[in-house]
């Protein structure tokens, strides 16, 4: 079953270590996206409305920077998990080699002592 294979290959410790950071970043992103926005009502452009428009643009730029930071943090965590997965694959490969050598030594010992 492929899902069992996926469960056994997942770096659970690393995922658990980074889970609070991932959840916090997701909550901040969700909270920022759920803030109520005023309905757009076209008005004449006066000096006051241009200033409010400029403030709105600055808020959007600030939110964009926050989203970029969250995405950068998530990308770093995915990269860390990928690196950990590669390390685990290498360790499993060496474990299989060690197990094969141990079985071979055990068989050779059984053959030579069995005589």
N, C-alpha and C positions, 0 to 999 in steps of 0.2 A: 504494500500500500504506500503510495507516494507521500501521503500526509504524515505517516509515521516516520518516514525518512526525513521529512522536513522538520519534524519535532525533535528528532535526535540530533540534527545538525545545527540547530539554532544555538547561538552563544547566549544562553539564558542568564548567566551571571552578569555579563556585560549589559544585556538588556535591562536587567533588574537594577543594576548600578545607575544607568542613565534614565530610568523610567521617571523619576521625579522631575528631572530637567525637561524631559519631553512633554510631560503632562503640564508643567508650569508654562512652557512656551506655547503649547496648544491653548491653554486657558487664556493667556494674554492675547493671543491672536484672535480667539473667539470673542473675548470681551471688547477688543478694539473694533471688531467688525459689527458687533451688535449695538454699538452706541447709537442712540436715535439721531437721525439727521433731519434737519428742517426740510419741509417740502419746498421745492423750488417754485418761487413765484416771480415771474418777470416784473421788473420795476424799471423805472427810469434810472439811468446811471448818474448818480450824483457823486459827490466826493465821499459821502458816507458809505454808499454802496460799493464804491471802488475799494475803500479800505476794508470793508467786510469781505469783499471778494478776495482781496490780498491775504487776509487772515485765513480764509478758508483754503486758499492754495497752500499757504504755509503749513496748515494743519495736515493737509493731504501729503505734502512732502515729508513731514515728520512721521506720519503713519507709514509712508513708503519706506523710510529708513528703518523703522521698527520692524516691518515685515521682512525687509532684506536681512536684518540682523538675526531674526528668528530662523529664516531659511538657511542662512549661513551656519548657524548653530546646529540645525538639524542635519545639514549636509556633512558637517564635521562628525557628528555622532554616527551617521551612516558609514562614513569612511572608517571610523574607529571600529565599528562592528564588523565591517568587511575585513579589516586588518586582523582582528581577533579571529574571525572565521578562517582566514588563511593560516594563521598560526595553529589553530586547532586541527585543521586538515593535515598540516605537516606532522603534528604530534600523533595523530591517529595513524598516519602512514608509518611513522617510526614504531609505533606500538604494534602494528601488524607485522612489520619486519621482525621486531623483537619476539613476538609470539611465534612466528614461523621458525626462527632460529631456535627458540626454546623447544618447540615440538621436534625439530630435527635432532637436536642434541638428546632429547629424551628417547627418541626412537633409536638413535645410534647407541646410546647407553644400554637400552633394553636389549638390542641385538647382540652387543659385545658381552654383556653380563649374562645373557641367557644361554650362552654356549656352554 
